Amino acid sequence: MEKNVKMKDIKELGEQLGELQRVCREKKIPVMIAFEGYGAAGKGLQIGNLIQALDPRGFKVYAVKNETEEEWMHPFMWRFWTKIPEKGRIAIFDTSWYRRVMIERFEGKTPEKELEKDFESIRAFEKQLTDDGMVIIKLFLKIDRKEQKKRFEKLLASKDTAWRVSKGDLKRNHDFKEYKAINEEMLRKTDADYAPWTVINATKKKEAKVAVYQAVIQAMKEAVARKELEEKGSLEKKTEMKRETAESILAKTDLSKSMPKEVYEERLKELQKKMEHLHGELYRRRIPVVLGFEGWDAGGKGGAIKRLTSHMDPRGYVVNPTASPSDTEKAHHYLWRFWRAMPKAGHIAIFDRTWYGRVMVERIEGFCTEKEWKRAYGEINAMEQDLVNAGAIVLKFWMQIDKDEQARRFKARQENPKKQWKITDEDWRNREKWDQYEVAVEEMLEKTSMPHAPWIVVEGNDKYYARIKVLECVTEAIEKRLKEERK
């Protein structure tokens, strides 16, 4: 009973929670708490109760409503990826990424044919974050139809609180059985060991408060215990990378391909003009494009990007040069900084170096563990699938040159005062690990080239040929999409 909930017990729980927040901050454990449930179940009240026990400098609360125009023009999970907390901090969501498969589904805004893709995106989002050490606590506050109606009537009786009850709230109460079935399906499909649901009876507010505290405390305690076990455990052994004896993807690349300068100049002019037109069509039809460029140092990424964007409207594209992550970026999931740069509908995002650094430089230089880079293939595939599900064209280019050509280009840069800035000691160090990178690249191409987001290996010893191939591949992919849109 409500009167049996002692203030002394609540105070002790609050002290435990405050201490766990401090421990999680010290151990760099990030936490996300999602409050879902029926209208008038008390999500706002319970969030207010919860944060009383927390240091306000260590958390942020997000109230998730209808998508803004900016959010609508990005992939479904974009607005949540951009809000994940850095390590050691807490993010609390008053309704969350589940809105799409609950309220919006009930309102008919989420097409049934897209529903399974949305559930897939949610599960992938939570799995990627928890694999990286995030604690995800999902709380569903439950009341019955009769109790909900009583609370709505009480709110509507006062002009000071009537605004809190929307027509949508009343509609969901009227069709409570239908909405309940939607919620129960959601709970069934998204309850996982790594991110379980805790269903809380919210009829009695103080008992619900205790249940919320207990659920959050339990999840944080388990996270701290896991972290301490990891700290005591031995370091993972580095995997020895062996060269494959079978002919590889890179070995089969014909680097003798070339193009005469006069043919190049004529073809370049044609393709850049075509790209100018297609860029406008992309904007009009609200089709986003994501282009990723990887390759050997001096492989020609910058030159290809420059020719690709030459005739494009600068207001409609962004080139994102990817450097070593900043301290803030290191404090988040490695994909966070890339999600933030994804284009809205009708725009183009070009990445000079990409999220594939996880399975190349970070793998080889030991900046992440073997477990982390091995699971990255699946995480990257899931992210690219999300982009494609949102309507994006995704292409990835590997600029392939041989070791002799790289040495020639390095030397040319060193001897040219205007290009000396392009060559660093790190470039020479990376060259010494050519064989290791080659093994990593082969595995990357094999495990992450998908029909919806293919890798295109560009024969790059001849810069003219390489630049034209990139332009041809991009324009062909856009033309193919536009043709499909017209059907």
Residue, then its C-alpha position, 0 to 999 in steps of 0.5 A: m500500500e502507498k502508506n507503507v512506502k517509508m520516506k526513510d527507504i526512499k532517502e536511502l535509495g536516493e543516496q545509493l543512486g547518487e553514489l552510483q552516479r559518482v562511480c559511473r562518472e569515475k569509471k566512464i560508464p555512460v547511461m541512457i534511461a528511457f521512460e515510456g508508458y501510457g499517457a498520464a502514467g507519470k513519466g514527468l513526475q518519475i523523471g522529476n523524482l529520479i533527478q532529485a537524487l542526481d548531480p545536475r552537472g552529470f545528466k541531461v533530460y530530453a523530451v521527445k515529441n514529434e520530429t522537427e523538420e530537420e529531424w524528419m529530413h534525416p534517418f530515423m535514429w539520427r536524432f537519438w544518435t546525436k543525443i547519446p551521452e559521453k562516457g560518465r554522463i547520463a541521458i534521460f528520455d521522456t519518451s524515446w526512440y520507441r515513439r515511432v513504433m508506439i504513438e506514431r504507429f497508432e496514429g498511422k504515421t508509421p507505415e506497417k510495411e516499415l515497422e519491421k525495419d524500425f524494430e530492426s533499427i532500434r535493436a541494432f541501436e541498443k546493441q551497438l551502444t551496449d556492446d560499447g559499454m552503454v547502460i540502457i535502462k528502459l522503464f515502461l509505466k503502466i496504468d489501466r484504462k479506468e485509472q488513465k481516464k480518471r487522471f485525464e478528467k482531473l487534469l482537464a478540470s483545471k485550466d492550469t493543467a488541461w493543456r497537458v491532455s491532447k486529443g491524441d491522449l483521449k483517442r488512445n484512451h478511447d481505443f485503449k485495447e488497440y493501443k495496449a496491443i501495440n505496446e505489448e508487441m513493442l515490449r515483446k519485440t525489443d526486450a533483450d538481455y542487453a537492454p531489458w524492459t522493466v514494466i512498472n505499475a504506476t497506479k500508486k505514485k510512491e510505489a512507482k517511485v521506489a520501483v524506478y529507483q530500484a530498477v535504475i540502481q540495479a542496472m547501474k550496480e551491474a554495470v559497475a560490477r562488469k566494469e570492475l571485472e573488465e579492469k581486473g581481467s587480462l589484456e586481450k591478445k592481439t590477433e596475428m594477421k596472416r596473408e591469404t594465399a588465394e588471390s585477393i580482391l586487391a590483387k585482382t585490381d588491374l592497375s595498368k588501366s589509364m586514360p589519355k589526358e585529352v580523353y580525360e578532359e573531355r569526359l570530365k567536362e561531360l560528367q561534371k555538367k551531368m553532376e551539376h544537373l543531378h545534384g539539383e534533381l537530388y534536392r528536388r526529390r529529397i534524396p540524400v547521398v553518402l559517399g565514403f572515400e578510403g584508400w592508401d595514403a596519396g591514393g588520390k582521394g582528395g583529387a577525386i573529391k575535388r573533381l566530383t564537387s567542382h560543379m555542385d552547389p556548395r549549399g547542398y553538400v559537405v566534405n567531411p575530412t576525418a582526422s583522429p578523434s577529439d577528446t569529446e569524440k573519444a568519449h562517445h561511441y565511435l559512430w557518434r561523430f559520423w552520425r552527426a555529419m549524416p546529410k538531411a534529405g536532398h543533400i550530399a555528405i562526402f567523407d574523406r576517410t570514414w568510420y572504416g578507420r575502426v577496422m583499419v588504423e584503429r585495428i592495426e595501431g591498437f587503438c581499440t580491442e580485437k573484440e571491438w574491431k571484430r564487432a564493428y563490421g556488423e555495426i557499420n553494416a547496420m548503420e549503412q542499412d539505416l541510411v539506405n532505409a531512410g532513402a539514402i544512396v550509399l557508395k564507398f570508394w577504395m582508392q587502390i594504388d601499388k607500393d611503387e606508385q605511392a613511393r613515387r607520389f610521396k617523393a614528388r610531394q617532398e620535392n614540391p614546396k607547395k605540396q610538402w604539407k601533404i606528406t608527414d612522418e606518419d605517412w612513411r610509418n604507415r607505409e612500413k605496415w603496408d602488408q598489415y593494412e592490406v590484410a585489414v582492407e581485404e577483410m573490410l571489403e569482404k565483410t562490408s560490401m553490400p548490394h545496398a552499400p557497395w565498395i567500389v575499388v578504383e584503379g588509381n595508379d592513373k589519376y585521370y582514370a581514377r577520377i573519371k571512374v568515381l564520377e561515372c559511378v556516382t552519376e550512374a547510381i544517382e541516375k538509377r535511383l531517379k529512374e526508380e523514383r519515376k516508376 
